[in-house]
Amino acid sequence: MINLLFFLISLTLPGFSVHAAEEVVIGIATSLNTIEGSESCKAAGLAVEEINRKGGVRIDDHRRLIRLTTMDIDDAGPDSEKNESVRKFEEFIRKEPLHAIVVGPFRSEVLLQVIDIIAHHRIPLLETIAMTPVIESLVLRDPRYRYIFRTGLNTKYLADAMIQIMQFLKARFGFNRVYIMTQDIAWARSTVAIMIRLYFDRMGWQVVGADHFAYGTSDFSAALTRAEERGAQVILPIFDMPHSGNLAVQWQEMKVPARLCGFISPMVGPGAWQAFDGKIAGSLNVIFELGNMPSDHHPPASTFYRQYQERYGKRIEAGHGPAPSYESIHLLAAAIESASSLDPEKLVATLEASDRQGAMGRMRFHKGHQIIFGTDPQQEAVVCLFQWTPDGKRQIVYPPSIAEGEIE
């Protein structure tokens, strides 16, 4: 099903009555019923509008407008059929004259099943949500997968960022006892496995407990009780399911003394304060890509965030997806102009040479076609940690290069 909203957006853009042969057609195939998928689509649409207002992309001596078209492959929920999502993805490619795809599957399990379809049709994909690091290994090992890029965070870089945050907490507060609470899903399991193997086991931390929760779980009180009883100083949550915000509410209501520091998707956005009746003060949460939250110390992040709000009348709520989806369109446009072509082989080469300063920080791909993440937006794309203040504001507390205050 082609998403009507973005089809109408494309038609109402100034000067958009052009023939298909004169358009650059970019597809989005993801779970549109999730906050990450929906806002990523809107962010990509914002970038398309910006480019088309300037006349589109230049190929040789001509300019072509971009048309964005979408497909809901419904691959996020626990009841989603992976094979059906893959079928929808392939049908989308066969029916639409696509020059590239952005955002891509929501779940890593589906992304790994569609990469052969991408390879067969030779359509560049700039993935922004699914996080499996297996993709980079495949790109490095097998040239068939050279069309696959990722602009969003992967689990390896998330684990790296969380390790650095744990080091930060240890240096600041002397913490060394952690209780892990995660959603029972591939990307979350992968993230904590990397952290345990590469950091906790090697650096003297005690993992005093670990629980993995099925999709839909909303009561975390038993695990919170265990964390307190076992003397945890940090509770590390990794969740993207809608009800997981109750974890922060119960943590505060039960007055568990451990710091709550990790990723809980429903409590990332500014609307979380009202949604959870202000019962999340003090909690620490990760924003996967700068730009999904504004920054006083990196103006491009705030510019993108403000423009999104002005265009759609709402602030970004997702902590993962919108900023890299916006930047993916701009990276593609620059690659097309640099190649002066829509030939996929030429686009792969120009995408590999990308070097853009944007909302997320500096964006360059490593040899596995993954955007490089670090702690300085002048040098890399950035993951950031914020704390909910008692008056309902989000304050960036890490990394130091963009911190707006200290952890309270």
Secondary structure as UniProt FT lines:
FT   HELIX           4..12
FT   TURN            14..15
FT   HELIX           20..22
FT   STRAND          24..30
FT   TURN            32..33
FT   HELIX           35..53
FT   TURN            54..55
FT   STRAND          57..59
FT   TURN            60..61
FT   STRAND          62..64
FT   STRAND          66..72
FT   TURN            78..79
FT   HELIX           82..95
FT   STRAND          100..103
FT   HELIX           108..121
FT   STRAND          125..127
FT   HELIX           134..141
FT   HELIX           143..145
FT   TURN            146..147
FT   STRAND          148..150
FT   HELIX           155..173
FT   STRAND          177..183
FT   HELIX           186..195
FT   HELIX           196..200
FT   TURN            201..204
FT   STRAND          206..213
FT   TURN            215..216
FT   HELIX           221..229
FT   TURN            230..231
FT   STRAND          234..239
FT   HELIX           242..245
FT   HELIX           246..253
FT   TURN            254..255
FT   STRAND          259..264
FT   HELIX           265..267
FT   TURN            270..271
FT   HELIX           272..275
FT   TURN            276..282
FT   STRAND          284..287
FT   TURN            290..291
FT   TURN            296..297
FT   HELIX           299..312
FT   HELIX           322..339
FT   HELIX           344..352
FT   STRAND          356..358
FT   TURN            359..360
FT   STRAND          361..363
FT   TURN            367..368
FT   STRAND          370..371
FT   STRAND          373..374
FT   TURN            377..379
FT   STRAND          381..382
FT   STRAND          384..388
FT   TURN            390..391
FT   STRAND          394..398
FT   TURN            400..402
//
